[in-house]
């Protein structure tokens, strides 16, 4: 019995010694926390004081070994968090992903593609134009005098005109946002092309305006005297009128609204005349391409030989950046310019037929 009592006594002494050691470690750890709290308060709460380390690294360095000791004796350490960082509190630090820049819609420009294009190197173009033709051709007997025909020419001049515009931009934004430079270039080029299409059709030839296709066209006069013609009938009659000038037509220019008015025409059985809705119908009438463009006035049509008319390119649209002005030095602004120089000659005005559908009063 005495042996058992001695064993119990020794075990009890060992447990008491271990508890005493645990108590000592706990007191030392409490002191370390107090010292850490004082150091953090001296840092002003902003994370910059005597030590630039974060509270996490400070905590690990100062009391890391005590933490290990307490874990071995199943002790616990409490830590109060003053602020929880979430996606809401850190919203200003989260940078969203940015997609490509989105510009405004652009009209499909096609009148230029109908015309003959000639590159030139001067500020105006002279071209001879046949004014009159005297045809005396006839059958002749052997060894008799042949009849003489005659041709007269006029010398016409097509001036080269400038279409241009510009936009100011800061040096910094062009350097920092490369996409913006590309967008500006595209918009300036498109703006010039938009004005060009309007000039090619309706330029009145005064001042710096081109002399456009409609301005030079011949008025529609139905050679067939159709009764209650449809829009398609009127286009057919205009094609005939052009063909009677001995210059075959090669295109039709109308407003998109008028094309769709014709596209939606139905026969007596309710079938679409120009093709089923499910079909991919190329804009075409009587074998000629139809160019629907908003540059054309609604309810009007232009039928004719566009290849017989010439567009002169002095230089196509180009983009230039200038720093040679006061705003560059004082405000860091540059000028970005889009510009082209073109001329036009309606060499066969009789082969351009301009008319009215009669749907708009």
Long-range contacts (C-beta under 8 A, 24 or more apart in sequence): 18-73, 22-73, 22-75, 25-66, 25-69, 25-70, 25-73, 25-75, 26-70, 26-75, 28-66, 29-63, 29-66, 29-70, 29-77, 32-62, 32-63, 32-66, 33-63, 35-62, 36-62, 36-63, 100-179, 101-179, 101-180, 101-183, 103-183, 103-186, 103-187, 106-190, 107-194, 107-293, 107-294, 107-295, 108-293, 109-193, 109-194, 109-196, 109-197, 109-293, 109-295, 110-291, 110-293, 111-197, 111-200, 111-201, 111-213, 111-253, 111-291, 111-293, 111-295, 111-306, 112-196, 112-197, 112-200, 112-311, 114-250, 114-251, 114-253, 114-291, 114-306, 114-307, 115-200, 115-306, 115-307, 115-309, 115-310, 115-311, 115-344, 116-307, 116-308, 116-309, 116-310, 116-311, 117-310, 117-311, 117-312, 117-313, 118-310, 118-311, 118-312, 118-313, 119-312, 119-313, 120-160, 120-312, 120-313, 120-314, 120-343, 121-314, 122-160, 122-314, 123-159, 123-160, 123-314, 124-157, 124-158, 124-159, 124-160, 124-343, 125-157, 125-158, 125-160, 125-312, 125-343, 125-345, 126-155, 126-156, 126-157, 126-158, 127-155, 127-156, 127-158, 127-310, 127-345, 127-347, 128-153, 128-154, 128-155, 128-156, 129-153, 129-154, 129-155, 129-156, 129-347, 156-345, 158-310, 158-312, 158-343, 158-344, 158-345, 159-343, 160-312, 160-314, 160-341, 160-342, 160-343, 161-199, 161-208, 161-209, 161-210, 161-341, 161-342, 161-343, 162-208, 162-339, 162-340, 162-341, 163-192, 163-195, 163-196, 163-199, 163-339, 163-340, 163-341, 163-342, 164-192, 164-337, 164-338, 164-339, 164-340, 165-191, 165-192, 165-337, 165-338, 166-335, 166-336, 166-337, 166-338, 167-335, 167-336, 168-327, 168-333, 168-334, 168-335, 168-336, 169-333, 169-334, 169-336, 170-331, 170-332, 170-333, 170-334, 171-328, 171-332, 171-333, 171-334, 172-332, 174-334, 184-336, 185-319, 185-336, 185-338, 188-317, 188-319, 188-336, 188-337, 188-338, 189-317, 189-319, 189-338, 191-338, 192-317, 192-338, 192-339, 192-340, 193-317, 196-340, 196-342, 197-293, 197-295, 198-295, 199-344, 200-295, 200-311, 200-344, 201-253, 201-295, 201-296, 201-302, 202-295, 202-297, 203-344, 210-342, 210-343, 210-344, 211-344, 211-346, 212-344, 212-346, 213-253, 213-302, 213-304, 213-306, 213-309, 213-346, 213-352, 214-300, 214-302, 214-352, 214-354, 215-346, 216-346, 216-349, 216-352, 217-302, 217-304, 217-346, 217-349, 217-352, 217-353, 217-354, 218-349, 218-350, 218-352, 218-353, 218-354, 219-353, 219-354, 219-355, 220-301, 220-353, 220-354, 220-355, 220-356, 230-265, 231-258, 231-261, 231-262, 231-265, 231-357, 231-359, 232-262, 232-265, 232-273, 232-285, 234-301, 234-355, 234-357, 235-285, 235-286, 235-301, 235-303, 236-285, 236-286, 238-301, 238-303, 238-353, 238-355, 239-286, 239-288, 239-303, 241-303, 241-353, 242-303, 242-304, 242-305, 242-351, 242-352, 242-353, 245-348, 245-350, 245-351, 247-304, 247-305, 247-308, 247-348, 247-350, 247-351, 248-305, 249-288, 249-303, 249-304, 249-305, 249-351, 249-353, 250-288, 250-289, 250-304, 250-305, 250-306, 250-307, 251-288, 251-289, 251-290, 251-291, 251-303, 251-304, 251-306, 252-285, 252-288, 252-289, 252-290, 252-291, 252-301, 252-302, 252-303, 253-290, 253-291, 253-293, 253-296, 253-301, 253-302, 253-303, 254-290, 254-291, 254-292, 254-296, 254-300, 254-301, 254-302, 255-292, 255-293, 255-294, 255-296, 255-297, 255-298, 255-299, 255-300, 256-292, 256-293, 256-294, 257-298, 258-292, 258-298, 258-299, 258-300, 258-301, 258-357, 258-359, 259-283, 259-290, 259-292, 261-359, 298-360, 299-356, 299-357, 299-358, 299-359, 299-360, 300-354, 300-355, 300-356, 300-357, 301-354, 301-355, 301-356, 301-357, 302-352, 302-353, 302-354, 303-352, 303-353, 303-355, 304-348, 304-351, 304-352, 304-353, 305-348, 305-351, 305-352, 308-347, 308-348, 308-351, 309-344, 309-345, 309-346, 309-347, 309-348, 309-352, 310-344, 310-345, 310-347, 311-342, 311-343, 311-344, 312-342, 312-343, 312-344, 312-345, 313-340, 313-341, 313-342, 314-340, 314-341, 314-342, 314-343, 315-340, 315-341, 316-340
